[in-house]
Amino acid sequence: MKFSEDASGLSVWGLIKSYGGEGGVRALDNFSLDFPAGQCTVLLGPSGCGKTTVLRSIAGLIAPDEGRITIDRSVVFDASAGSDVPPEKRRLGMVFQSYALWPHLSVAENIAYPLLSAGMPKTEVARRTNAMLAWIGLTGMGSRYVHELSGGQQQRISLARAMVAKPRAILFDEPLSNLDARLRERMRLELLALRQQAPFTSIYVTHDQLEAMTLADRVVVMRAGKIEQVGSPEEVYKRPRTRFSADFVGIPNLLDATVRSITGSDLIVETAVGALAARSWRTDWTSGARCTVAARPTLLMVQPGDAGEGRSGRVIRSVFQGASTIELIEFDGTEVAIESLGEERHAPGSIVAVKPALGAVFAVLDD
Amino acid sequence: MTPGDAVPMAAASSGARSTAWDQVIFSMIAALAVLMVCYPVLVVALRSISKEEIGSSLTLEWITAVFDSARSREALVNTVIYTAGASVLAMGLGVLLAFLSARTDMPGGRTIGFLALLPMLVPPFILVVGWVAIADPSAGFINILASALTGRRTTWVNINTMSGLIWMTGLFLTPYVYLLVAAGFRSSDSAMEEAARVSGAGRLRLLYTIILPLQRPALLAALLLVIIMAAGDFIIPATVGLKAKIYMLPSLIWQNHSSFPARPGLAAAQSLLLVAVGLLCIYFQRRALSRGGRYTTVGGKGSRPMLFPLGKLRYPLGVLALLFALSSSVIPLLAVGSMAFMKYWSPYALKPENLTWRNFNYMLFEYPQVWPSAQHSLFLGFTGATACVVLAIALAWYVIRMRGKFAGIVEYAMVLPLGIPGIALGVGILSLWILVPGGIYGTLWILLLAYVTAHIPVAMQFVSSALHRIHTDLEDAPRISGQAWAGTLWLIDVPLMRPALIGCWLLMYVVILREISLVILLYNPSTIVLSVGLMDVWSNGFYPELAVYSLLLLVLGVVPVAVLWKFARFSSD
C-alpha cells in the first residue's frame, strides 16, 4: 500500500489498536490507507473487522496504540510523537448509526451546533442553517423537535449537521442500518445523488455490500484488522482477490479448479462445470496448478437436456425470487448456484446442461 | 353440543363471575385509599378557616395571621432561606458527586457513590446528634481542636446557626439528588456526546450544552423533590433550630399545636401554606418527568461514555469528594458512637478513665420509655410496611391491570402525599380523628393510618414499575386455564415481583422507623415510638444518653434491612 503524506485528503499509516490489554484482540493490525480528496471510500467488512475502529480513530474518538493519521497534510495523530489532536479540533463531520441527534435541541439548533461551536456570528449561522434545511427538504421544520420527525428525516438532519460547517471529510458510521429496507434503499440513492451534486471526501463504514457497491468510489474489504482487498466496486465484485472477499461481496460458488493453459494474464481453468476463461491477480500460476474460481451465479447459463457443448448436471432445487430464478445444480458432488432472468424453471431431478455466458471471465482467487 | 365442550364453558363462566366480584372489591379498596389521602388536605383547609374545631364559624384570621404575626412571618422568611440554602447545597453536592463518580477518572468513584447513598439508611436524628457533637460552639470536636490549637477559646464553626442548619439538611438531602442524577449520567448515550465533540465542542462546551441539558428532567425532578423535603423538614428545625431560636414553619406548627397557648387554627393555616407549596412542586415534577419522554431516542451501539480526565485535580477532588461523602454518614456516626461512651459530654472526656458503659446500661435497662417505644416502633414498622406493600399491590393491580373506572383518579391521588409535609399531614389526620368520639385517636392505629397515608405513594411507585415489567401473557395463561384475577395476582404476579416487594417493604420499614414529623402530633404517652422518644431525650439535653438512644434506632432500623437484603438480591437480576 503506497503512502503519500503530501496528498491532500486523509491518510492513516501503521495503525495498531488492541483491546483487552496484552494478548487481547487486535482490532487493527498495522493498517495503512490513503483516502483521496473528493472520493468516497467505503470500509466493508463483517462486525469485528476493525472498520469502525479506523473511523473512530480518524475522528479522534479513540486513540490507536501505534500509527499516524494526517488530514489535509497536517498530522492529527502520531503515536510515536505523542501528538493527538482532540476530535473537536479535527474539523470533521460524522453521521452516526443512531443519528445521535440531541433531543433537547430543535432541528435548527441541532444543525447549527457545529457553527456555534466554531464561534460563527449569529446571522451567518441562521443563514447557513436555513440553507441546509432547504437542502435536506425540511424548510419550515427548524423549530420542531427531533422526536417529532421520521427516521429518514432524522437521518437527513444528522447529515446536514455533519456537513454544515464544511468539514474536511465526512465520516459515516453505518448510517443506514437503523432504517427499514425501503427507506434504506431511498436514502442510499439520495446519498448518491448528493455526492454527485458536490463531491466531498467521505469515509463510509458498512457491512452491507449493496451500500458499498452503490456509494463507493473505492471499496476496502477488511478482515481481522487488515485490508483484504482495495479497488473500485466493479473490480472488487468482478475480481475478488480472496475467498473472504468473494464470500463477502456475495458470490456463493467457490469452485475447485485446475489451471489448463496460461496466455499472459488470461487463464483457462478446468472446473466441475467445464472449462472457463479466467483471470487472476496472482501471476505465478503454472499449468496443472490447483486453484479456486469464484463463479458469479449470473455468468453461467442453464440449458435443458444434455445436448450441446455444456457440462451436464442434476437440478436439486429451483428457487423463484421474483426478478430472477436461482437454480441449485449438482455436478459430481459439487453444488453450483446459477441465477437467470429467464422465466424457464426446471424440475428437481431433471438433467440440464450448463455453460458459461458468452465472453464471461471468471475470477481465480489468490488463496 | 358435545359433552367435551361443557367443561371449558363452565370454567369460563365461573371466571367471569369472580371477575365481577374482584372488580367490586378492588374498586372499594381504591375508593377508600383515595379518601385516605385526600381528606387530610381538605381537613387542613377547613380547619384553617374555622374559628374553633371544624364546624364552628368561619374566619380568615388564621390565614392572615400566617403573614401578620411577627413570629409566623419570621418563620416564613427563615423557611424560605433554609429551603433555598439546603436545596442549593444538596443539588450542588449531589450533582457534583454524581458527575465525579460517574463521569470522571476520579479515583474511588464507586466507593464514593456508595458512601453518598449511605445516609438514606441512617436516621437523620443521628446526623443531627453527630453534627452537634462535631460542631457545637463550645463542646464540638472542631471547636475544641481550634481552642487547643490557638491556645484560647475559639469557635471555628457553630452548628446553632442558619448556615449550620442548612449544612445538615443539605447533607441529608444530597443522596436523593445523587440517586436521581447519577443513573442518568451513567447511562447517557455516548454517541450524542461524540457527535458534539466531532461537531467542534470542547469538553466544557460539551458539558454545558449537551451532558447537563440532557439530564434536565432528572435535575428538575431532583430539585423539586429537595425543595419539598427541605420546606417540610421537621427534625432539624425542631431540634437544633429551636435550640438556636431559629423558628421555621414546621417547628412553629408543632409549637402552635402542643405548647401553651395552643393555636391549632394558625397551625392549620401554616400547614396549608406548606401543602400548597408541596403540591405545586409535585405538579411541576410530574410535568417535568412526563416531558422527559422526548428525551428517549433510538439507541445506538452502546459504548461506554467517555470519562472526563481531571488531570492534576484527580486526587485532590477525590479526597474532597470522599470527605463530603463521609461527612453525611460515617463522620457523624463516629461522633455519635464516641459520645455514647462518655461519662459527660465533652471531647476532653475521651480518655480511658472517662469512658463508661453506664449510658448503655441506663438507656437500655433503666430508662422507662425505651422498651415500650421500641416495641411500638417495631410493631408499627412491621405492620405499616406490610400494609403499605399489600395496599400498593391492590392499587397497582386496580390501576394497571384492571384499568378500573377510577384508575386515573387513583393514580393522581396516590401522588398527593408526596407533596404534603409530615407535620401538615399530622395536623390533617389529628383534626379529623380528634372529633370522632371513642375512635382511634390516641391508639397505635392512628399512627399506622398516618404512616400508610404518608408512604403509600412511594410503595405504589415501586410496585407499579415492577408490575409493568411483567408481561401480560404470563397472566393470560392461567386466566385462560380458568384462574380468576385475584388468583392470578397471588399465584403469578406476587412471586414474580418478589424482589421488588421485598425492597419496597424494607424501604417502608426504614422510613417508618425514623419518621418523627408525622407522629409528633398524633402520639400520646401510651403510644410513644422510638423517634419521638428521642425528642424527649433531646429536650433533656443529656447527649451521651441521646447518642445511645439514637444508636438503638439505627440498629433496629438497619438489622432487618441487612437480613432481608440478601433475599431481595437473590433474584433481583
Interface residues (C-beta under 8 A of the other chain):
Chain A: A59 G60 L61 P86 P87 E88 K89 R90 R91 L92 G93 M94 F96 Q97 S98 Y99 A100 L101 W102 P103 H104 L105 Y113 P114 S117 A118 Y145 V146 H147 G151 Q154 S158 R161 A162 A165 L171 N178
Chain B: D189 A191 M192 E194 A195 A196 R197 V198 S199 G200 A201 G202 R205 T209 I210 P213 L214 R216 G293 R294 Y295 T296 T297 V298 G299 G300 K301
